């Protein structure tokens, strides 16, 4: 984590530009909320109108996007610079290396997501429910989401190790979850078959619980339990997949290729 | 302690037989130079021992640890310098690069810090220790790679063409660093090189590969670059590689 932090703070302009981009995104949804029919949102039983709905969904999507994107980008960078091969010659497990890399990216992405929420409150007047219970629930939901994002990150890393370029896969995952996860609109507006799929996604559960905890909605305990269960199941599977990917490129002699 | 043991190693990449029955021993304190034309299998052999490539058949052990079944065990006894000199984190300093890899080698922070400083001094990078690697020359990066390979104080060292991107002066400086370190630590070394002078200068034994097969193995004692070049070309051509031109053999003055 110290290595990653030092490398990241050397890119000062990038950090500043990312912060500006967050504000622009929020502004887009703030003004969009003025033309959106609030009735659909009101049926969710949440305060904050469409802007609140979208801002919190966007916060989680930002965390997902930042963590997966950074993780894949960093692994790709390790491949192209040759440090990936150097890492694989050390007596530290590749699984531990990939997990520790994921931790830093998740922390960084979470900070980005919290900055977005902070900006929504400070600059655009979003009001959140901030009693101890709601904050605790939001934190628990966030932790569950981070576990899920870590498993997705490791899975994307496994693909990156083998196919070298995972940008298209990444775009597919993020766009798909944005569409189906209730980030920008309630999944109830989707056609029935698609709504069924959307309602079965752990990401959707995480978004629902996180949003409900901070906007005064009803918390579905089953969704929260399902989120954690999914993370606990998917993370080991993703790690097995990563180990298999490393073994494959060792066999084909393409570990150092990019 | 057991050194490096290779028995009948074979490796194919698609239609190319990169290694075709290579056997070799490298004992601690011994320096073996791996020579051969481009595509002879030198880097593949180094990478099999470094555990980044799996052999198709045969056995390879490092200090008694099989590189396939117990790769982690093998890595604990190895220092590896493969890839080119880019394989560092360019935006952080040489010292921090070593500290990071020290952690991956299982060294406590304080121990990693002490060793990093000592090794940077040994390879002549003390003045540049706190500068980002981005500002290092090729020679400096190669020496940083050597320092990284020595960080775990390994009994066995693998070097894949360590001076390939260095000018003659930097290469000579690098060889001097290696020679001093060999004398000090009695490390067993297997290094791949194109440079016959380098092979003769620092090795105790040379092994020549051609098309994945060993074609010549000779003690370096009493050998000079000219005789080695002659023997090298004879062995490679008699093996059937008549297309090897003499300018593939780099003899630096």
Interface residues (C-beta under 8 A of the other chain):
Chain A: X2 X3 X6 X7 X10 X11 X81 X82 X83 X85 X86 X87 X88 X89 X90 X91 X92 X93 X97 X247 X250 X251 X252 X253 X255 X256
Chain B: X11 X13 X18 X44 X47 X50 X51 X52 X53 X54 X72 X73 X75 X76 X78 X80 X82 X83 X84 X86 X87 X88 X89 X90 X91 X92 X96 X100 X101 X104 X105 X106 X132 X148 X152
